[in-house]
Amino acid sequence: VTFATDIQKVYDYVLTFELENHYMWSKQRWSLIRVLFFVNRYMPFVDITVSLCRKCYYYPPTCKYGIRLKCIIPVVDQPLVILTIRTWSLYTRSRMLGMILTAFFLTCWTAIFTSMGLFLESTHAMRSPVPEKATCFADVGNVLLYVCWCVLLIYDAGIMILMVVQAVSVYSAKRSSPLLDALYIDGVAYYVLLFIFSLANVVTILTLSTDFVNLFSSFTRVLHSILTCRVVLHVREQANYARCIDGDDVSNINCLSPFPTVPSIGVVP
């Protein structure tokens, strides 16, 4: 599963690099979303490096820190911050909603860090029972990790409901465009996928043995990163194209899509 996850991330990076270069690296003005995008975009490669280096964890002390780093990275670098800000923007940056979302975020992440800390305290490193295999494993003392995924389920559900409510309001007014589709339809679809895999993590932890406690954790983490980056890139792409349409200057080089062969990108509706 870990190897497949690593390949998935690298493959998606190759597919979307031109979009990233066109809409993120070439821009001069920095913003919070742009900073969060790059953190979310490249932190999974740190996660991949830690996973690949597990064969170097010969001794329990080194192994212990490797396991903790592997568990902490997905918690610290949660791409949901970007999607939360995007959802808040859909509600015209309502001050009241902003305060509610901030409180919701802090409450959820306090619970996540607490349960993660208790989980790591009960987790001990042990060497592989197979001498030929130079690696180590986590001797899991409890399954409190499922609390993290339960909280993420609640958070995903809350943000998804907000997006669905706003999407229904927009489309009931018969307003539609590629930009709105990227904001609402893609956003809701991505949250549904994230919700499903977060639920799969909870089911896996509660029903399988502790050996499989992290079976889908890396995959879900990378999926969060991939989908979040695609939301940001596609929204910027459609917003740029909408400006070109409004200015009747679609022949401008800055209005051309980096991927003209992909029907959903850079095509006049």
Secondary structure as the mmCIF struct_conf table of DSSP 4:
data_model
#
loop_
_struct_conf.conf_type_id
_struct_conf.id
_struct_conf.beg_label_comp_id
_struct_conf.beg_label_asym_id
_struct_conf.beg_label_seq_id
_struct_conf.end_label_comp_id
_struct_conf.end_label_asym_id
_struct_conf.end_label_seq_id
HELX_RH_AL_P HELX_RH_AL_P1 THR A 2 GLU A 20
HELX_RH_PI_P HELX_RH_PI_P1 ASN A 21 TRP A 25
TURN_TY1_P TURN_TY1_P1 SER A 26 SER A 26
HELX_RH_AL_P HELX_RH_AL_P2 LEU A 32 LEU A 52
HELX_RH_3T_P HELX_RH_3T_P1 CYS A 53 CYS A 56
BEND BEND1 TYR A 59 TYR A 59
HELX_RH_AL_P HELX_RH_AL_P3 PRO A 60 VAL A 76
BEND BEND2 ASP A 77 ASP A 77
TURN_TY1_P TURN_TY1_P2 PRO A 79 PRO A 79
HELX_RH_AL_P HELX_RH_AL_P4 LEU A 80 LEU A 90
TURN_TY1_P TURN_TY1_P3 TYR A 91 ARG A 93
HELX_RH_AL_P HELX_RH_AL_P5 ARG A 95 GLU A 121
TURN_TY1_P TURN_TY1_P4 SER A 122 SER A 122
STRN STRN1 HIS A 124 ARG A 127
BEND BEND3 PRO A 129 VAL A 130
TURN_TY1_P TURN_TY1_P5 PRO A 131 GLU A 132
BEND BEND4 LYS A 133 LYS A 133
STRN STRN2 CYS A 136 ASP A 139
TURN_TY1_P TURN_TY1_P6 LEU A 144 LEU A 144
HELX_RH_AL_P HELX_RH_AL_P6 LEU A 145 SER A 172
TURN_TY1_P TURN_TY1_P7 ALA A 173 LYS A 174
HELX_RH_AL_P HELX_RH_AL_P7 PRO A 178 LEU A 180
HELX_RH_PI_P HELX_RH_PI_P2 ASP A 181 ILE A 185
HELX_RH_AL_P HELX_RH_AL_P8 ASP A 186 THR A 207
BEND BEND5 LEU A 208 LEU A 208
HELX_RH_3T_P HELX_RH_3T_P2 THR A 210 PHE A 212
TURN_TY1_P TURN_TY1_P8 VAL A 213 PHE A 216
HELX_RH_AL_P HELX_RH_AL_P9 SER A 217 ASP A 246
TURN_TY1_P TURN_TY1_P9 GLY A 247 ASP A 248
TURN_TY1_P TURN_TY1_P10 VAL A 250 SER A 251
BEND BEND6 ASN A 252 ASN A 252
HELX_RH_3T_P HELX_RH_3T_P3 ILE A 253 CYS A 255
BEND BEND7 LEU A 256 LEU A 256
BEND BEND8 PRO A 258 PRO A 258
TURN_TY1_P TURN_TY1_P11 PRO A 260 THR A 261
BEND BEND9 VAL A 262 VAL A 262
TURN_TY1_P TURN_TY1_P12 PRO A 263 SER A 264
BEND BEND10 ILE A 265 GLY A 266
#
